[in-house]
Amino acid sequence: MPDPHANPPSPRPLRTMIAKDPAVRRRVGRAYAEFLAVLLVAVASLTALILWHLARRGRLIRQRLAQPRPISWPDPEPPGTIDRDRNGDQTETPS
């Protein structure tokens, strides 16, 4: 098994710059925050465009559909009347 202390990894340049100068740390932090803000705005705007597109597409599809046909629903039977099962047996509907 290789010795982990034999060849230590070299420190990254950005980390050494941040360690040497606190002003660099603030600039890097500000750049990182601005990047996250731009990313958040991009995701929010894409989400808004997708929702707008889906709503618009739904309206266009609905406009092209024919008007619904008039239908008449059967009157419901009052509770306690006798119905027929699928088998033809007469059962009383529970009230």
ROGU-252429 format. One record per residue: residue in three letters; x, y, z of N, C-alpha, C in turn. Coordinates in nm, 4 decimals, padded with zeros to 6 digits. Each point is the difference from the previous one (the first is absolute). Layout:
! residues N
@bado ALA; n.x X; n.y Y; n.z Z; ca.x X; ca.y Y; ca.z Z; c.x X; c.y Y; c.z Z
...
//
This chain:
! residues 95
@bado MET; n.x 00.0851; n.y -00.1170; n.z 00.0000; ca.x -00.0851; ca.y 00.1170; ca.z 00.0000; c.x 00.0900; c.y 00.1238; c.z 00.0000
@bado PRO; n.x -00.0257; n.y 00.0947; n.z -00.0898; ca.x 00.0868; ca.y 00.1176; ca.z -00.0073; c.x -00.0175; c.y 00.0900; c.z 00.1222
@bado ASP; n.x 00.1079; n.y 00.0650; n.z 00.0356; ca.x -00.0010; ca.y 00.0905; ca.z 00.1149; c.x -00.0651; c.y 00.1324; c.z -00.0411
@bado PRO; n.x -00.1100; n.y 00.0427; n.z 00.0691; ca.x -00.0673; ca.y 00.1237; ca.z -00.0404; c.x 00.0838; c.y 00.1245; c.z 00.0247
@bado HIS; n.x 00.1001; n.y -00.0082; n.z 00.0888; ca.x 00.0827; ca.y 00.1168; ca.z 00.0311; c.x 00.1233; c.y 00.0100; c.z -00.0897
@bado ALA; n.x 00.0247; n.y -00.1016; n.z -00.0828; ca.x 00.1196; ca.y -00.0016; ca.z -00.0829; c.x -00.0060; c.y 00.1076; c.z -00.1084
@bado ASN; n.x -00.1148; n.y 00.0164; n.z -00.0642; ca.x -00.0130; ca.y 00.0967; ca.z -00.1095; c.x -00.1270; c.y 00.0820; c.z 00.0241
@bado PRO; n.x 00.0043; n.y 00.1040; n.z 00.0830; ca.x -00.1222; ca.y 00.0767; ca.z 00.0288; c.x -00.0430; c.y 00.0782; c.z -00.1238
@bado PRO; n.x -00.1307; n.y 00.0150; n.z -00.0192; ca.x -00.0469; ca.y 00.0757; ca.z -00.1161; c.x 00.0387; c.y 00.1470; c.z 00.0129
@bado SER; n.x 00.0291; n.y 00.0606; n.z -00.1139; ca.x 00.0372; ca.y 00.1411; ca.z 00.0020; c.x -00.1241; c.y 00.0843; c.z 00.0278
@bado PRO; n.x 00.0153; n.y 00.1089; n.z 00.0756; ca.x -00.1164; ca.y 00.0837; ca.z 00.0301; c.x -00.0487; c.y 00.0691; c.z -00.1273
@bado ARG; n.x -00.1269; n.y 00.0187; n.z -00.0059; ca.x -00.0594; ca.y 00.0641; ca.z -00.1178; c.x 00.0328; c.y 00.1488; c.z 00.0015
@bado PRO; n.x 00.0189; n.y 00.0595; n.z -00.1182; ca.x 00.0389; ca.y 00.1412; ca.z -00.0043; c.x -00.1049; c.y 00.0928; c.z 00.0600
@bado LEU; n.x -00.1260; n.y -00.0273; n.z -00.0221; ca.x -00.1048; ca.y 00.0870; ca.z 00.0528; c.x -00.0011; c.y -00.0036; c.z 00.1523
@bado ARG; n.x 00.0196; n.y -00.1179; n.z 00.0555; ca.x 00.0016; ca.y -00.0121; ca.z 00.1461; c.x 00.1182; c.y 00.0761; c.z 00.0606
@bado THR; n.x 00.1131; n.y -00.0054; n.z -00.0660; ca.x 00.1152; ca.y 00.0730; ca.z 00.0538; c.x -00.0209; c.y 00.1502; c.z -00.0108
@bado MET; n.x -00.0616; n.y 00.0461; n.z -00.1094; ca.x -00.0282; ca.y 00.1435; ca.z -00.0143; c.x -00.0983; c.y 00.0463; c.z 00.1065
@bado ILE; n.x -00.1032; n.y -00.0801; n.z 00.0266; ca.x -00.0995; ca.y 00.0355; ca.z 00.1010; c.x 00.0648; c.y 00.0027; c.z 00.1381
@bado ALA; n.x 00.0891; n.y -00.0943; n.z 00.0253; ca.x 00.0652; ca.y -00.0062; ca.z 00.1307; c.x 00.0923; c.y 00.1197; c.z 00.0215
@bado LYS; n.x 00.0627; n.y 00.0504; n.z -00.1061; ca.x 00.0942; ca.y 00.1119; ca.z 00.0125; c.x -00.0696; c.y 00.1355; c.z 00.0144
@bado ASP; n.x -00.1113; n.y 00.0182; n.z -00.0714; ca.x -00.0625; ca.y 00.1337; ca.z -00.0050; c.x -00.1499; c.y -00.0096; c.z 00.0275
@bado PRO; n.x -00.0522; n.y 00.0614; n.z 00.1071; ca.x -00.1437; ca.y -00.0055; ca.z 00.0291; c.x -00.0842; c.y 00.0743; c.z -00.1041
@bado ALA; n.x 00.0575; n.y 00.0972; n.z -00.0702; ca.x -00.0761; ca.y 00.0717; ca.z -00.1027; c.x -00.0349; c.y -00.0932; c.z -00.1145
@bado VAL; n.x 00.0900; n.y -00.0918; n.z -00.0308; ca.x -00.0268; ca.y -00.0983; ca.z -00.1058; c.x -00.1166; c.y -00.0889; c.z 00.0425
@bado ARG; n.x -00.0028; n.y -00.0337; n.z 00.1271; ca.x -00.1090; ca.y -00.0835; ca.z 00.0510; c.x -00.1354; c.y 00.0689; c.z -00.0203
@bado ARG; n.x -00.0054; n.y 00.1306; n.z 00.0283; ca.x -00.1260; ca.y 00.0736; ca.z -00.0199; c.x -00.0376; c.y 00.0046; c.z -00.1478
@bado ARG; n.x 00.0996; n.y 00.0231; n.z -00.0874; ca.x -00.0294; ca.y 00.0068; ca.z -00.1443; c.x -00.0477; c.y -00.1339; c.z -00.0528
@bado VAL; n.x 00.0636; n.y -00.1072; n.z 00.0439; ca.x -00.0422; ca.y -00.1342; ca.z -00.0436; c.x -00.1397; c.y -00.0303; c.z 00.0533
@bado GLY; n.x -00.0245; n.y 00.0368; n.z 00.1249; ca.x -00.1339; ca.y -00.0220; ca.z 00.0568; c.x -00.1065; c.y 00.0783; c.z -00.0739
@bado ARG; n.x 00.0313; n.y 00.1251; n.z -00.0348; ca.x -00.0958; ca.y 00.0821; ca.z -00.0740; c.x -00.0246; c.y -00.0571; c.z -00.1406
@bado ALA; n.x 00.1068; n.y -00.0464; n.z -00.0663; ca.x -00.0149; ca.y -00.0598; ca.z -00.1333; c.x -00.0847; c.y -00.1266; c.z 00.0077
@bado TYR; n.x 00.0224; n.y -00.0793; n.z 00.1034; ca.x -00.0778; ca.y -00.1218; ca.z 00.0189; c.x -00.1479; c.y 00.0334; c.z 00.0242
@bado ALA; n.x -00.0266; n.y 00.1013; n.z 00.0820; ca.x -00.1386; ca.y 00.0394; ca.z 00.0275; c.x -00.0671; c.y 00.0534; c.z -00.1261
@bado GLU; n.x 00.0730; n.y 00.0764; n.z -00.0802; ca.x -00.0577; ca.y 00.0511; ca.z -00.1253; c.x -00.0286; c.y -00.1134; c.z -00.0975
@bado PHE; n.x 00.0906; n.y -00.0973; n.z -00.0047; ca.x -00.0235; ca.y -00.1158; ca.z -00.0871; c.x -00.1263; c.y -00.0750; c.z 00.0419
@bado LEU; n.x -00.0176; n.y -00.0209; n.z 00.1303; ca.x -00.1206; ca.y -00.0688; ca.z 00.0487; c.x -00.1261; c.y 00.0814; c.z -00.0292
@bado ALA; n.x 00.0102; n.y 00.1332; n.z 00.0102; ca.x -00.1157; ca.y 00.0847; ca.z -00.0293; c.x -00.0373; c.y -00.0090; c.z -00.1483
@bado VAL; n.x 00.0998; n.y 00.0020; n.z -00.0866; ca.x -00.0265; ca.y -00.0120; ca.z -00.1440; c.x -00.0608; c.y -00.1369; c.z -00.0305
@bado LEU; n.x 00.0509; n.y -00.1027; n.z 00.0635; ca.x -00.0541; ca.y -00.1345; ca.z -00.0202; c.x -00.1450; c.y -00.0082; c.z 00.0466
@bado LEU; n.x -00.0302; n.y 00.0607; n.z 00.1137; ca.x -00.1370; ca.y -00.0004; ca.z 00.0516; c.x -00.0945; c.y 00.0748; c.z -00.0940
@bado VAL; n.x 00.0432; n.y 00.1144; n.z -00.0515; ca.x -00.0831; ca.y 00.0761; ca.z -00.0939; c.x -00.0219; c.y -00.0797; c.z -00.1284
@bado ALA; n.x 00.1027; n.y -00.0678; n.z -00.0472; ca.x -00.0134; ca.y -00.0800; ca.z -00.1222; c.x -00.0995; c.y -00.1147; c.z 00.0193
@bado VAL; n.x 00.0096; n.y -00.0689; n.z 00.1117; ca.x -00.0922; ca.y -00.1117; ca.z 00.0264; c.x -00.1424; c.y 00.0517; c.z 00.0159
@bado ALA; n.x -00.0178; n.y 00.1112; n.z 00.0695; ca.x -00.1344; ca.y 00.0565; ca.z 00.0191; c.x -00.0593; c.y 00.0453; c.z -00.1328
@bado SER; n.x 00.0814; n.y 00.0614; n.z -00.0855; ca.x -00.0539; ca.y 00.0467; ca.z -00.1280; c.x -00.0331; c.y -00.1176; c.z -00.0913
@bado LEU; n.x 00.0815; n.y -00.1044; n.z 00.0004; ca.x -00.0329; ca.y -00.1182; ca.z -00.0801; c.x -00.1279; c.y -00.0665; c.z 00.0511
@bado THR; n.x -00.0174; n.y -00.0055; n.z 00.1305; ca.x -00.1222; ca.y -00.0566; ca.z 00.0567; c.x -00.1219; c.y 00.0821; c.z -00.0415
@bado ALA; n.x 00.0128; n.y 00.1321; n.z 00.0046; ca.x -00.1110; ca.y 00.0863; ca.z -00.0409; c.x -00.0317; c.y -00.0197; c.z -00.1477
@bado LEU; n.x 00.1016; n.y -00.0109; n.z -00.0839; ca.x -00.0244; ca.y -00.0215; ca.z -00.1439; c.x -00.0663; c.y -00.1345; c.z -00.0263
@bado ILE; n.x 00.0411; n.y -00.1025; n.z 00.0717; ca.x -00.0615; ca.y -00.1324; ca.z -00.0188; c.x -00.1460; c.y 00.0027; c.z 00.0425
@bado LEU; n.x -00.0294; n.y 00.0609; n.z 00.1147; ca.x -00.1395; ca.y 00.0083; ca.z 00.0450; c.x -00.0844; c.y 00.0824; c.z -00.0960
@bado TRP; n.x 00.0547; n.y 00.1116; n.z -00.0503; ca.x -00.0733; ca.y 00.0820; ca.z -00.0973; c.x -00.0275; c.y -00.0809; c.z -00.1260
@bado HIS; n.x 00.0995; n.y -00.0738; n.z -00.0466; ca.x -00.0169; ca.y -00.0797; ca.z -00.1217; c.x -00.1074; c.y -00.1072; c.z 00.0187
@bado LEU; n.x 00.0022; n.y -00.0683; n.z 00.1136; ca.x -00.0995; ca.y -00.1046; ca.z 00.0232; c.x -00.1407; c.y 00.0574; c.z 00.0099
@bado ALA; n.x -00.0154; n.y 00.1139; n.z 00.0659; ca.x -00.1323; ca.y 00.0627; ca.z 00.0103; c.x -00.0475; c.y 00.0457; c.z -00.1378
@bado ARG; n.x 00.0882; n.y 00.0595; n.z -00.0786; ca.x -00.0366; ca.y 00.0461; ca.z -00.1349; c.x -00.0365; c.y -00.1182; c.z -00.0884
@bado ARG; n.x 00.0789; n.y -00.1067; n.z 00.0067; ca.x -00.0274; ca.y -00.1192; ca.z -00.0806; c.x -00.1347; c.y -00.0609; c.z 00.0383
@bado GLY; n.x -00.0295; n.y -00.0028; n.z 00.1290; ca.x -00.1287; ca.y -00.0530; ca.z 00.0442; c.x -00.1162; c.y 00.0832; c.z -00.0517
@bado ARG; n.x 00.0154; n.y 00.1336; n.z 00.0018; ca.x -00.1060; ca.y 00.0866; ca.z -00.0543; c.x -00.0202; c.y -00.0244; c.z -00.1489
@bado LEU; n.x 00.1093; n.y -00.0135; n.z -00.0746; ca.x -00.0123; ca.y -00.0227; ca.z -00.1438; c.x -00.0669; c.y -00.1338; c.z -00.0301
@bado ILE; n.x 00.0351; n.y -00.1024; n.z 00.0746; ca.x -00.0623; ca.y -00.1316; ca.z -00.0212; c.x -00.1478; c.y 00.0067; c.z 00.0343
@bado ARG; n.x -00.0340; n.y 00.0672; n.z 00.1107; ca.x -00.1405; ca.y 00.0110; ca.z 00.0390; c.x -00.0821; c.y 00.0764; c.z -00.1028
@bado GLN; n.x 00.0592; n.y 00.1029; n.z -00.0642; ca.x -00.0725; ca.y 00.0780; ca.z -00.1003; c.x -00.0318; c.y -00.0830; c.z -00.1233
@bado ARG; n.x 00.0885; n.y -00.0938; n.z -00.0327; ca.x -00.0214; ca.y -00.0821; ca.z -00.1198; c.x -00.0977; c.y -00.1141; c.z 00.0230
@bado LEU; n.x -00.0313; n.y -00.0312; n.z 00.1233; ca.x -00.0928; ca.y -00.1097; ca.z 00.0275; c.x -00.1425; c.y 00.0424; c.z -00.0320
@bado ALA; n.x -00.0803; n.y -00.0970; n.z -00.0371; ca.x -00.1410; ca.y 00.0276; ca.z -00.0266; c.x -00.0717; c.y 00.0273; c.z 00.1324
@bado GLN; n.x -00.1149; n.y 00.0658; n.z -00.0111; ca.x -00.0792; ca.y 00.0269; ca.z 00.1197; c.x -00.0482; c.y -00.1316; c.z 00.0595
@bado PRO; n.x -00.0120; n.y -00.0064; n.z 00.1307; ca.x -00.0475; ca.y -00.1244; ca.z 00.0608; c.x -00.1446; c.y -00.0278; c.z -00.0392
@bado ARG; n.x -00.0280; n.y -00.1283; n.z -00.0185; ca.x -00.1362; ca.y -00.0388; ca.z -00.0375; c.x -00.0899; c.y 00.0072; c.z 00.1215
@bado PRO; n.x -00.1249; n.y 00.0419; n.z -00.0221; ca.x -00.0931; ca.y -00.0005; ca.z 00.1142; c.x -00.0371; c.y -00.1440; c.z 00.0353
@bado ILE; n.x 00.0034; n.y -00.0301; n.z 00.1274; ca.x -00.0381; ca.y -00.1329; ca.z 00.0448; c.x -00.1046; c.y 00.0148; c.z 00.1091
@bado SER; n.x -00.0767; n.y -00.1056; n.z 00.0186; ca.x -00.0969; ca.y 00.0018; ca.z 00.1084; c.x 00.0334; c.y -00.1150; c.z 00.0941
@bado TRP; n.x 00.0192; n.y 00.0335; n.z 00.1254; ca.x 00.0309; ca.y -00.0996; ca.z 00.0996; c.x -00.1289; c.y -00.0646; c.z 00.0489
@bado PRO; n.x 00.0016; n.y -00.1289; n.z 00.0256; ca.x -00.1204; ca.y -00.0643; ca.z 00.0532; c.x -00.0274; c.y 00.0508; c.z 00.1414
@bado ASP; n.x -00.1254; n.y 00.0082; n.z 00.0320; ca.x -00.0387; ca.y 00.0434; ca.z 00.1346; c.x 00.0397; c.y -00.1083; c.z 00.0997
@bado PRO; n.x 00.0615; n.y 00.0383; n.z 00.1094; ca.x 00.0359; ca.y -00.1016; ca.z 00.1004; c.x -00.1251; c.y -00.0500; c.z 00.0707
@bado GLU; n.x 00.0028; n.y -00.1261; n.z 00.0314; ca.x -00.1149; ca.y -00.0574; ca.z 00.0693; c.x 00.0083; c.y 00.0361; c.z 00.1477
@bado PRO; n.x -00.1131; n.y 00.0256; n.z 00.0623; ca.x 00.0024; ca.y 00.0335; ca.z 00.1424; c.x 00.0494; c.y -00.1185; c.z 00.0822
@bado PRO; n.x 00.0616; n.y 00.0264; n.z 00.1144; ca.x 00.0498; ca.y -00.1105; ca.z 00.0830; c.x -00.1141; c.y -00.0874; c.z 00.0494
@bado GLY; n.x 00.0311; n.y -00.1271; n.z 00.0139; ca.x -00.0992; ca.y -00.0949; ca.z 00.0497; c.x -00.0783; c.y -00.0674; c.z -00.1104
@bado THR; n.x 00.0245; n.y 00.0331; n.z -00.1258; ca.x -00.0715; ca.y -00.0659; ca.z -00.1099; c.x 00.0740; c.y -00.1271; c.z -00.0375
@bado ILE; n.x -00.0686; n.y -00.0862; n.z -00.0701; ca.x 00.0574; ca.y -00.1286; ca.z -00.0373; c.x 00.0722; c.y 00.0153; c.z -00.1334
@bado ASP; n.x 00.1305; n.y -00.0431; n.z -00.0014; ca.x 00.0810; ca.y -00.0001; ca.z -00.1226; c.x 00.0262; c.y -00.1428; c.z -00.0423
@bado ARG; n.x 00.0512; n.y -00.0128; n.z -00.1187; ca.x 00.0422; ca.y -00.1321; ca.z -00.0470; c.x 00.1518; c.y -00.0029; c.z -00.0040
@bado ASP; n.x 00.0576; n.y -00.1092; n.z 00.0514; ca.x 00.1444; ca.y -00.0195; ca.z -00.0060; c.x 00.0391; c.y -00.0363; c.z -00.1426
@bado ARG; n.x 00.1282; n.y -00.0204; n.z -00.0199; ca.x 00.0461; ca.y -00.0501; ca.z -00.1298; c.x -00.0532; c.y -00.1401; c.z -00.0260
@bado ASN; n.x -00.0209; n.y -00.0739; n.z 00.1071; ca.x -00.0502; ca.y -00.1372; ca.z -00.0148; c.x -00.1514; c.y -00.0019; c.z -00.0180
@bado GLY; n.x -00.0636; n.y 00.1128; n.z 00.0164; ca.x -00.1445; ca.y 00.0026; ca.z -00.0134; c.x -00.0726; c.y -00.0189; c.z 00.1323
@bado ASP; n.x 00.0745; n.y -00.0184; n.z 00.1086; ca.x -00.0640; ca.y -00.0166; ca.z 00.1307; c.x -00.0545; c.y 00.1338; c.z 00.0461
@bado GLN; n.x -00.1144; n.y -00.0061; n.z 00.0625; ca.x -00.0581; ca.y 00.1222; ca.z 00.0541; c.x 00.0532; c.y 00.0200; c.z 00.1415
@bado THR; n.x 00.0616; n.y 00.1166; n.z 00.0211; ca.x 00.0481; ca.y 00.0334; ca.z 00.1340; c.x -00.0510; c.y 00.1372; c.z 00.0352
@bado GLU; n.x -00.0076; n.y 00.0242; n.z 00.1278; ca.x -00.0466; ca.y 00.1300; ca.z 00.0426; c.x 00.1215; c.y 00.0894; c.z 00.0215
@bado THR; n.x -00.0068; n.y 00.1205; n.z -00.0526; ca.x 00.1096; ca.y 00.0953; ca.z 00.0129; c.x 00.0029; c.y 00.0513; c.z 00.1424
@bado PRO; n.x 00.1182; n.y -00.0014; n.z 00.0651; ca.x 00.0047; ca.y 00.0511; ca.z 00.1377; c.x -00.0242; c.y 00.1490; c.z 00.0019
@bado SER; n.x -00.0696; n.y 00.0461; n.z 00.1036; ca.x -00.0301; ca.y 00.1438; ca.z 00.0108; c.x 00.1081; c.y 00.0718; c.z 00.0733
//
